Amino acid sequence: MKKFNFFKFTELVSKYKVSVIFPISSHLEIMYNFIKKPEILKNLNIVVASSANASISLKKKLYSLLKNRFVEIYGLSEMAIVSILRFSDVKLGYLRSVGKIVPGVKVKIANLNGQKKNDDKKGNILCRSPYMSGFEKNEIDDKKIFNENYLNTGDLGSFKKKWLFFEGRDKDIIIRSGVNIYPKIIENVLSKEILLTNVMVIAGNDQYFGEAPIAICEIKKNKSKNQLEKKLIKLVNQKLPKVYHPAGYFFEKKLKVSKMGKVNKQYYTNKYKDKLKNNISKIFKSL
């Protein structure tokens, strides 16, 4: 496929008797009834779930159905796989974990100031990997993203013995179809537009991608919003990879700020998080 299409994907898996599939977890939720069909099941050697957000109930069903032919991985697009949950881990009672750390990767649970936490304490998941790509430390001078050569995954977690547990997401990180998106990177690009006096990027809800970035823009008076939006789209197209492109632009005359001068992020998250148009998830409602 030149471009992903869910219906075409399942059609090709069936037609060519595909033996390995690697869908994101939100797709697996939809695909479970397709996977368990005898004619599909007999050809599958391995099914890999990514993004570490599959529900416990789905994981139970998949490990029960596929056993050693199903694994869940936790990883990032910036550094590939971090941990793997195998059937053997599940039999030991670690279904709720995201498995053991893969060889060569280092993980620590710490505060953003680098202070390491005890294994059973929840904190930020920081990783260092020889497979690191996409972002380099010298390209992003921000302690919230890099800390002592460890990348902040944007996730919260803890360790129990050798198993890593995913405890939730850092509120400032946007996860779009399994890819970590740092709002500050988008904000830095958009702020180059002189017609904007302020800009903030937040997460919008999308049932298909999970989350998608939304740009909330404060503009100078008497400016055409439509023309400005076209300029902003052109700007991010030139400067950022496609996954970083905002799914929506919303304009305000003046952004609400606190007494400390910080934009009231929660107010705009509540106002705009469900405002995305043309949500591609609508195509799944008939399944």
Secondary structure, 3 states (H helix, E strand, C coil): CCCCCHHHHHHHHHHCCCCEECCEHHHHHHHHHHHCCHHHHCCCCEEEEECCCCCHHHHHHHHHHHHHHEEEEEEECCCEEEEEECHHHHHCCCCCCCCEECCCCEEEEECCCCCECCCCCCEEEEEECCCCCCCCHHHCCCCCCEECCEEEEEEEEEEECCEEEEEEECCCCEEECCEEECHHHHHHHHCCCCCEEEEEEEEEEECCCEEEEEEEEEECCCCCHHHHHHHHHHHHHHHCCHHHCCCEEEEECCCCECCCCCECHHHHHHHHCCCCCCCHHHHHCCC
